[in-house]
Amino acid sequence: QVQLVESGGGLVQAGYSLRLSCAASGRTLSNYVIGWFRQAPGKERDFVARINWSDLTTSYTNSVKGRFTISRDSGENTVFQQMNGLKPEDTAAYYCAARSKWDSVWRYWGQGTQVTVSS
């Protein structure tokens, strides 16, 4: 089991920044991929970014490339998502998730943190 706890959401104006944190516990994460997803009201949950814990490879959805950066701190077992140049369309509940690097299913999820961007 992997437990994930998100924090760092809030209300900001367009153009401002937020940094989300995802604290992970329960397993050694060297064989895991940690990702961020978001879900706006009335919409499906969408992939935002991911990072391979061991080799630090990353991937982003096109709409956040150049604005969001995912990283991890192995000492704190925490994954961060730095979000710059926020837009109203970034408003959503943001979820942290984990999967084994050999698995395609995101099996572990946090409770989510709300990000609201006003215009």
Backbone torsions as a table, in degrees:
resi	resn	phi	psi	omega
1	GLN	NA	142.1	173.2
2	VAL	-121.4	127.3	175.8
3	GLN	-101.7	136.7	-176.6
4	LEU	-128.6	133.3	179.0
5	VAL	-130.6	117.5	179.6
6	GLU	-90.9	154.8	172.9
7	SER	-157.1	167.0	173.8
8	GLY	106.4	-3.2	178.8
9	GLY	-70.8	171.9	178.7
10	GLY	169.7	-169.5	179.5
11	LEU	-110.3	123.3	178.9
12	VAL	-136.1	163.0	175.0
13	GLN	-85.0	155.6	177.8
14	ALA	-55.6	138.9	-179.1
15	GLY	94.6	-15.9	-179.4
16	TYR	-86.5	-179.8	-174.4
17	SER	-123.8	156.4	170.3
18	LEU	-142.3	153.1	173.0
19	ARG	-123.2	118.9	176.2
20	LEU	-91.4	146.7	176.7
21	SER	-122.5	147.2	176.4
22	CYS	-132.8	106.6	179.5
23	ALA	-89.6	125.2	-176.2
24	ALA	-111.9	145.0	177.2
25	SER	-151.9	165.1	173.5
26	GLY	107.0	-29.2	-179.8
27	ARG	-143.2	157.2	168.6
28	THR	-69.3	127.7	-169.7
29	LEU	-91.0	2.5	-174.6
30	SER	-61.7	-22.2	179.7
31	ASN	-106.8	23.3	-176.5
32	TYR	-121.1	156.4	170.1
33	VAL	-112.9	132.1	178.7
34	ILE	-110.6	134.3	-177.4
35	GLY	-131.8	162.1	172.3
36	TRP	-115.5	135.9	175.3
37	PHE	-127.1	163.3	176.2
38	ARG	-142.7	151.3	-179.6
39	GLN	-138.3	115.2	176.0
40	ALA	-86.6	157.3	-179.9
41	PRO	-55.6	129.1	177.8
42	GLY	77.7	6.0	-178.7
43	LYS	-121.6	167.2	178.3
44	GLU	-77.2	161.6	176.0
45	ARG	-77.3	127.6	-175.6
46	ASP	-117.1	148.2	175.1
47	PHE	-68.1	140.0	176.4
48	VAL	-115.6	-53.7	-176.0
49	ALA	-161.6	160.9	175.7
50	ARG	-149.7	158.6	176.0
51	ILE	-140.1	134.1	173.9
52	ASN	-81.3	119.6	-172.2
53	TRP	-59.1	-38.7	-171.6
54	SER	-81.7	-43.8	-175.3
55	ASP	-108.7	2.4	173.7
56	LEU	64.9	15.4	174.4
57	THR	-67.8	144.0	-176.4
58	THR	-127.8	162.1	176.3
59	SER	-149.8	144.9	-177.5
60	TYR	-134.1	150.1	168.2
61	THR	-72.3	150.9	-171.0
62	ASN	-58.8	-35.2	-173.2
63	SER	-69.4	-13.3	-179.3
64	VAL	-114.4	-3.8	-179.3
65	LYS	-59.8	133.5	-178.6
66	GLY	86.0	-11.6	178.8
67	ARG	-114.5	-38.2	-178.3
68	PHE	-105.4	145.6	175.8
69	THR	-134.4	126.2	176.7
70	ILE	-100.8	140.1	-179.8
71	SER	-151.2	171.7	177.0
72	ARG	-142.5	152.6	176.1
73	ASP	-116.7	107.2	-175.6
74	SER	-67.3	-31.3	-179.3
75	GLY	-65.5	-32.3	-178.8
76	GLU	-103.7	1.8	-177.6
77	ASN	50.5	46.0	-175.1
78	THR	-129.8	140.1	173.6
79	VAL	-110.2	138.1	-179.1
80	PHE	-115.4	152.4	169.9
81	GLN	-131.3	105.7	176.2
82	GLN	-83.7	123.9	-176.7
83	MET	-119.0	109.7	179.6
84	ASN	-109.0	159.5	178.1
85	GLY	55.8	45.9	-175.1
86	LEU	-64.1	145.1	-179.5
87	LYS	-120.9	156.3	178.2
88	PRO	-55.6	-31.7	179.7
89	GLU	-72.3	-6.9	173.4
90	ASP	-82.5	-6.7	179.9
91	THR	-61.8	124.5	-177.5
92	ALA	-178.1	168.7	165.3
93	ALA	-85.1	128.7	-177.9
94	TYR	-104.4	131.2	-177.3
95	TYR	-120.4	139.3	172.1
96	CYS	-94.6	141.7	-179.7
97	ALA	-142.0	159.3	179.6
98	ALA	-136.8	145.0	172.7
99	ARG	-144.5	155.1	172.2
100	SER	-63.7	146.8	-179.4
101	LYS	-69.3	-9.5	177.0
102	TRP	-100.8	1.2	-174.1
103	ASP	-117.0	147.5	176.6
104	SER	-97.6	-5.9	-176.1
105	VAL	-98.4	128.6	175.7
106	TRP	-80.9	102.1	-169.5
107	ARG	-91.7	-21.2	-174.0
108	TYR	-121.5	135.1	-175.4
109	TRP	-135.3	146.6	170.3
110	GLY	-86.3	-177.5	-175.2
111	GLN	-87.0	-13.4	177.2
112	GLY	96.4	154.8	174.8
113	THR	-139.8	137.8	-173.1
114	GLN	-87.3	132.7	173.0
115	VAL	-119.7	124.2	178.8
116	THR	-124.8	125.1	-178.6
117	VAL	-116.4	118.8	-179.5
118	SER	-94.1	150.1	-177.9
119	SER	-89.9	NA	NA
